[in-house]
Amino acid sequence: MPIPEPGPRAVRVQLEAAGVNPFDRKVAEGILDGKLPHDFPLILGVDGAGTIVETGTEVTRFAVGDRVVGKFLAGRAGHGSFAEYGVLPEDATLVRIPEGVPTMATAAVPTAGVTAQDLVDAAKIEPDQTVLIVGATGGVGVFLVQLANLAGAHVIATARGAAADQMQRLGAAETIDYTRGSVAEQVAARHPGGVDVLFDLVSAPEELSELTAVVRDGGSAYSTIFAANTEALRDRGIEGGNFESHGAAPELARLLRRVAEGDVVIPIEETVALAQAATVLDKPGARGKTVLTI
């Protein structure tokens, strides 16, 4: 593909790394068909980090040489971050990388980290609340465990085997091994009064319905895969429901400041060369984030 040219209010980024998300595979399968124009050959990838090498004539927010990270999906699909260069409008979800934070690591943050940040903001977690995170070892989960803990919550994370240690290092007070029976039953046995907040990142509708039984009346429950029965939740006074992140540059910048301050770590499970991207697009059982090196 030719090197992309930035318009007057856009920047060209020489990418160093790209984060891999389940959404990338969904884009390849057509999830945005009818929602956004597509340009082919279609370059996948939303999350990317690198250095600005050219700015448009009307750009004021960025300069050549700035290290930046952002979401390379703006307006049209097919100009993603799985490439050596990417172009973004300066007002897109794009922020400078704080000093001391490695460029490559930040590529793992935009989609998963901002989703986690948005979930914690939506739930308005208060100190000493009990928060259950189902799917805690995945890309969103590893950030969510940390952010819920920082908000003062007693965090219960689902994890199996050695992953339980990782969850505890990230801030989980308890772990539930989902291979040892019903998560709902295990949580109910330990917390008969129920939990205040449920974040479910993986469960199908039937499983989620069982899990919401452990949420106390008046609590909140969120599904990031649109598996929630919102009517049933409202009948019990449970807030939340199906959740879609809309966080942009301000939320990404806020999260990166916490990374720079040492409050949040970026758990990268694997780094893979760009040429091997197809091998990790649909990899199950992740324990953290996968990053492509470019």
Secondary structure as GFF3:
##gff-version 3
##sequence-region A 1 294
A	DSSP	beta_strand	10	20	.	.	.	ID=ss1
A	DSSP	alpha_helix	22	28	.	.	.	ID=ss2
A	DSSP	beta_strand	38	43	.	.	.	ID=ss3
A	DSSP	beta_strand	47	55	.	.	.	ID=ss4
A	DSSP	beta_strand	67	71	.	.	.	ID=ss5
A	DSSP	beta_strand	77	79	.	.	.	ID=ss6
A	DSSP	beta_strand	85	89	.	.	.	ID=ss7
A	DSSP	beta_strand	94	96	.	.	.	ID=ss8
A	DSSP	alpha_helix	103	106	.	.	.	ID=ss9
A	DSSP	alpha_helix	110	123	.	.	.	ID=ss10
A	DSSP	beta_strand	130	134	.	.	.	ID=ss11
A	DSSP	alpha_helix	139	150	.	.	.	ID=ss12
A	DSSP	beta_strand	154	158	.	.	.	ID=ss13
A	DSSP	alpha_helix	163	170	.	.	.	ID=ss14
A	DSSP	beta_strand	174	176	.	.	.	ID=ss15
A	DSSP	three_ten_helix	178	180	.	.	.	ID=ss16
A	DSSP	alpha_helix	183	190	.	.	.	ID=ss17
A	DSSP	beta_strand	195	200	.	.	.	ID=ss18
A	DSSP	alpha_helix	205	211	.	.	.	ID=ss19
A	DSSP	three_ten_helix	212	214	.	.	.	ID=ss20
A	DSSP	beta_strand	215	223	.	.	.	ID=ss21
A	DSSP	alpha_helix	230	235	.	.	.	ID=ss22
A	DSSP	beta_strand	239	242	.	.	.	ID=ss23
A	DSSP	alpha_helix	249	260	.	.	.	ID=ss24
A	DSSP	beta_strand	268	273	.	.	.	ID=ss25
A	DSSP	three_ten_helix	274	279	.	.	.	ID=ss26
A	DSSP	beta_strand	289	293	.	.	.	ID=ss27
###
